[in-house]
Structure formats: C-alpha cells, structure tokens
Amino acid sequence: MTLSCLNKTIKHTILFPFALLYGIVTGIRNWLFDQGILPSTSFNIPTISVGNLAVGGTGKTPHTEFLLSILQTEWKTAVLSRGYKRKTKGFYLADTKSTSQTIGDEPYQIYQKFPNVTVSVDEKRVHGVKKLLELLPGLQAIVLDDAFQHRYIQPGLSILLTDYSNLYSQDMLLPAGRLREWKSGSTRANIIVVTKCPVDMRPIDMRLFETDLKPETNQSLFFSCFKYDDLIPVFPDSIPDSWTYEKIKETNAGILLVAGIVSPKPILEQLGRYSTKISTLFFGDHHAFQSKDFIAINKQFEALTSAEKIIIVTEKDAARLVSNSGFPEALKAVTFAIPIRVKILHDQESLFIQKIKNYVVENSRNR
C-alpha cells in the first residue's frame, strides 16, 4: 500500500463517524421531502436542473453553458443560480452593471457569454423562479445551476454530473469523502453524465463505468469531455497580441497558469501539449483575488525566463479578475482565458441534444 493510500485510509477511518452523522441528517432531510412533509414546488414551465452529489469539480458551469447553447436558439431561456460568494442577497437580475461581486463569478461568466439568455441569482430557488415568471411572462425554459440538493424546487428534468476520476459510486460522505448526500440520491436524476473523460475513451471502458454506476432503467447515461477553444484576452481593451496554441508551440512560450478552481489538472494537461515551460499558481475555488495575490502573480511571471511568455487563467477566474481594479496594468496585455466547452462522447451528442429538446417541447405544450 502506498503512503498516499495509507493516509487516505486513515483519514476515512477517523472521519467515518462524522460522515455517518452527516449521512443521517441528510437522509432524514431527503426522507421528509420524499414523504411530502417538506414542500417541493414544481412549475408549469420546463425546468432543467444541473448538479452533482459531490462538492464541486465536476464541470457544472461548462455543462450548464452546453445546455444554454442548445436552448437559446429556439426558446426564451433563463438560468438561475444561487450566486455563490456574491456580495448581494436575494433575487438579482444580471445587467450591464453586474460584476462577479454582485452575481457571482460563474453567473457573470455566463452573462458575458450568453447575451440572449437571462441570468439571475437567488439563494431561494423557488422565489427566484417566481420572480423570473413575474418579470418575464414570455419565458419558455429555465436552467437551474447547481440545484440537485435544493429540493424545495422540483425540476422537470434533472441532470446529475460525476467526475471520471472520482465517481460518486466510489466516494464517501463528507467529511470522509466529498459526497453531499448518500449515493442513493442519484436515483432522482433523469440523466447521468460522466464528465472530464478522456477524448479517446473506449466503449469497453464506458460499459465498465455503467456497471459501476448502475443507472436505473429510466435513467440515461452519457460521457463527456472538455474541448478547449482558442485563447481569448481577458482585457481586450489593453490591445494584447493574439495568441493561439500553435503560436505557443512554435515559440515554446513560457506560461504562468493561474487557477482558482477545484481541479486544474485537465487544463494543465492541455497546455502541456504546447509548452514545456509552464509555471503554476493555484488558489482555492472561487478565490477572491487581493493585492498580495497580484504581487505573487507578477513576481512569478517576471521569473519566467522565456523570451515569449503569457498568463493563462480559467474563464471563472477571468470573471473575477476583469472587474477587479487592483489587477496590474502591466499584465493586462499578456493575460488570456482558456475557454472550455463540452462534447458528448461516442457519437451520442445528437441523442443528448434531442432528449433535452424533446423534454422542452413536450412540457411546453402543457402550459
């Protein structure tokens, strides 16, 4: 047994009693909802929930964006999030004055990328949906971001995400593991997506994952991977040079990867295909950048010895940086974001899209 495995085993053993207590509490809560003792509200409009059983890191925002790209072309669509770590309270509708501080970094990222989608936040989802229906009488579909455990609202279609490298079927409850509730909660999902899969994942491996996850007969199982689009400037007004992956490869440019997300490994692997000179500076998820962080970024960037060098950040980090007045002016022209989009594997993307569209069409008729 390796040292890391031994440490993991010791951690699980010590924390198991606390995980069991946590499981009892969450189990009682879910039972109260299942019995109708705690109310769960449904709405006469197509509502799609995207969420997970684990704490962060499954790719909720890229998958939410994938859904929005499907819906926005045919239906007037809104997305509702709780606006994690925002500095406002209650219902908030995104507008041109919004920042990551007022609506949260992920909703702000979505607002910037989807101008035809209404972006809103409210920690009380039922209240948020009611406000959307009140303010937007022509609304045709709502996507609920990170709402799998928010059982006060009953979505019409529930999509559950699980990380390829950390399936919920092999995980444990908090704090021994990363699960927010018992694995049995997965039965509430209509669609299960294994995310962050290798692009070349083999059909035989997919069947092994299906055996592990054991989806119900009424549940659809899909596998997705991330695709990385060309780099985009975080501060376009700073007249930056254009950068592509090929330019990075040709010049073997030095890269400082700055990331405040749960799992930066896939991005690091992507950049490693094009440069051998990568320095990293990682922060906690949803990190609020401060002056000391900018000093550290500038210092580490200056330490890169390459003739050509750039800073690359995630889209989520870019959403926080672009509205932060403390970001150094000298670094703006060399700071780029790496856009992520979702691809459904094994020629199943058309089927996935059709399932989403069929749900919206069938439930729109009942309005």
Residue pairs with C-beta under 8 A, 6 or more apart in sequence:
1 9
11 176
12 172
12 176
12 177
15 175
15 176
16 172
16 176
18 175
18 176
19 172
19 173
19 174
19 175
19 176
19 177
20 173
22 173
22 174
22 175
23 173
23 181
23 182
26 173
26 180
26 181
26 182
27 181
27 182
29 38
29 151
30 151
30 181
30 182
30 185
32 38
33 40
33 151
38 151
38 152
39 152
40 151
40 152
40 153
40 154
41 126
41 152
41 153
41 154
42 153
42 154
42 155
42 156
43 129
43 133
43 142
43 153
44 366
44 367
45 129
45 133
45 139
45 140
45 141
45 142
45 363
45 367
46 75
46 140
46 141
46 142
46 156
46 157
46 359
46 360
46 363
46 364
47 129
47 141
47 142
47 143
47 144
47 153
47 155
47 156
47 157
48 67
48 141
48 142
48 143
48 144
48 155
48 156
48 157
48 158
48 159
48 356
48 359
49 143
49 144
49 147
49 148
49 153
49 155
49 157
49 158
49 159
50 60
50 63
50 64
50 67
50 143
50 144
50 145
50 146
50 147
50 148
50 159
50 161
51 60
51 144
51 146
51 147
51 148
51 149
51 158
51 159
51 160
51 161
52 58
52 60
52 146
52 148
52 160
52 161
52 162
52 168
52 180
53 148
53 160
53 162
53 168
53 171
53 179
53 180
53 181
53 183
53 185
53 186
54 162
54 163
54 166
54 168
54 171
54 178
54 179
54 180
55 174
55 178
55 179
55 180
56 262
56 285
57 163
57 166
57 178
57 261
57 262
57 263
57 285
58 161
58 162
58 163
58 195
58 196
59 161
59 163
59 195
59 196
59 224
59 226
59 340
59 342
60 106
60 145
60 146
60 161
61 106
61 109
61 110
61 145
61 315
61 316
62 226
62 340
62 341
62 342
63 159
63 161
63 193
63 195
63 224
63 342
64 79
64 110
64 143
64 145
65 110
65 113
65 114
65 341
65 342
66 341
66 342
67 143
67 159
67 356
68 77
68 79
68 110
68 114
68 117
68 143
69 114
70 353
70 356
70 357
71 77
71 141
71 143
71 356
71 360
72 114
72 116
72 117
74 357
74 360
75 140
75 141
75 360
75 364
76 118
76 136
76 138
76 139
76 140
76 141
77 116
77 117
77 118
77 139
77 140
77 141
77 142
77 143
78 117
78 118
78 119
78 120
78 132
78 136
78 139
78 141
78 142
78 143
79 107
79 110
79 114
79 117
79 118
79 119
79 120
79 142
79 143
79 144
79 145
80 120
80 121
80 122
80 125
80 128
80 129
80 132
80 142
80 143
80 144
80 145
80 147
81 103
81 104
81 106
81 107
81 110
81 119
81 120
81 121
81 145
81 146
82 104
82 121
82 122
82 123
82 125
82 145
82 146
82 150
83 92
83 103
83 104
83 107
83 121
83 122
83 123
84 104
84 105
84 106
84 146
84 286
85 104
85 105
85 286
85 288
86 92
86 100
86 101
86 102
86 103
86 104
86 121
87 101
87 102
88 101
88 102
88 103
88 121
89 123
90 122
90 123
90 124
90 127
91 120
91 121
91 122
91 127
91 128
91 131
92 98
92 102
92 103
92 120
92 121
92 122
93 118
93 119
93 120
93 131
93 135
94 103
94 107
94 108
94 111
94 118
94 119
94 120
94 121
98 108
98 111
98 119
99 108
99 323
100 108
100 319
100 320
100 322
100 323
101 323
103 111
103 119
103 121
104 121
105 286
105 316
105 317
105 319
105 320
106 145
106 316
106 319
107 119
107 120
107 121
107 145
108 319
108 323
109 315
109 316
109 318
109 319
110 117
110 119
111 119
112 319
118 132
118 136
118 139
120 128
120 131
120 132
121 128
122 128
122 131
124 152
125 144
125 147
125 150
125 152
125 153
126 152
126 153
129 142
129 153
132 139
132 142
133 139
140 360
140 364
141 360
141 364
144 150
144 153
144 155
147 153
147 155
148 158
148 160
148 185
148 188
148 189
149 180
149 181
156 359
156 363
157 190
157 191
157 356
157 359
158 188
158 189
158 190
158 191
159 189
159 190
159 191
159 192
159 193
160 186
160 188
160 189
160 191
160 192
160 193
161 192
161 193
161 195
162 168
162 169
162 192
162 193
162 194
162 195
162 213
163 194
163 195
163 196
163 263
164 194
164 195
164 196
164 197
164 198
164 209
164 223
165 196
166 178
167 194
167 209
167 212
167 213
168 179
168 183
168 186
168 213
169 183
169 212
169 213
169 214
170 212
171 177
171 178
171 179
171 183
172 178
172 179
173 179
173 181
173 182
174 180
186 192
186 213
186 215
187 216
187 219
189 219
190 218
190 219
190 220
191 219
191 220
191 221
191 222
191 352
191 355
192 213
192 215
192 219
192 220
192 221
192 222
193 221
193 222
193 223
193 224
193 344
194 209
194 213
194 221
194 222
194 223
194 224
195 224
195 342
196 224
196 225
196 226
196 263
196 266
197 223
197 224
197 225
197 345
198 225
199 225
199 343
199 345
201 223
201 225
201 345
201 346
203 346
206 223
206 345
206 346
209 221
209 223
210 221
213 221
215 221
220 355
222 344
222 345
222 348
222 352
223 344
223 345
223 346
223 348
224 342
224 343
224 344
224 345
225 342
225 343
225 345
226 266
226 340
226 341
226 342
226 343
227 340
227 341
227 342
227 343
228 245
228 267
228 270
228 338
228 339
228 340
229 338
229 339
229 340
229 341
230 244
230 245
230 339
231 243
231 244
231 245
231 310
231 312
231 336
231 337
231 338
231 339
232 336
232 337
232 339
233 240
233 333
233 335
233 336
233 337
234 313
234 318
234 321
234 322
234 332
234 335
234 336
234 337
235 322
235 327
235 332
235 333
235 335
238 329
238 332
238 333
239 333
240 332
240 333
240 334
240 335
240 336
241 333
243 253
243 310
243 336
245 273
245 274
246 274
247 253
248 255
248 271
248 274
248 275
248 310
249 273
249 274
249 275
251 306
251 307
251 308
252 275
252 276
252 277
252 306
252 308
253 275
253 277
253 306
253 308
253 309
253 310
254 275
254 277
254 278
254 279
254 304
254 305
254 306
254 308
254 309
254 310
255 271
255 275
255 277
255 278
255 279
255 304
255 309
255 310
255 311
255 312
256 278
256 279
256 280
256 281
256 297
256 300
256 301
256 304
256 309
256 310
256 311
256 312
257 264
257 267
257 268
257 271
257 278
257 279
257 280
257 281
257 312
257 313
258 280
258 281
258 282
258 283
258 297
258 311
258 312
258 313
258 317
259 267
259 280
259 281
259 282
259 283
259 313
259 314
259 317
260 282
260 283
260 284
260 285
260 286
260 287
260 289
260 314
260 316
260 317
260 320
261 285
261 314
261 316
261 317
262 285
264 280
264 282
264 314
267 312
267 314
267 338
267 340
268 278
268 280
270 338
271 278
271 312
271 338
272 278
277 304
277 306
277 309
279 300
279 303
279 304
281 296
281 297
281 300
283 289
283 293
286 316
287 293
287 317
287 320
288 320
289 317
289 320
289 321
289 324
289 326
289 327
290 326
291 326
294 326
294 327
294 328
294 331
297 311
297 328
297 331
298 328
298 330
298 331
301 309
301 311
301 331
301 334
309 334
310 334
310 335
310 336
311 331
311 334
311 335
311 336
312 335
312 336
312 337
312 338
313 321
313 335
313 336
313 337
313 338
314 337
314 338
314 340
315 337
315 338
315 339
315 340
317 337
318 337
321 327
321 335
327 335
343 349
344 351
344 352
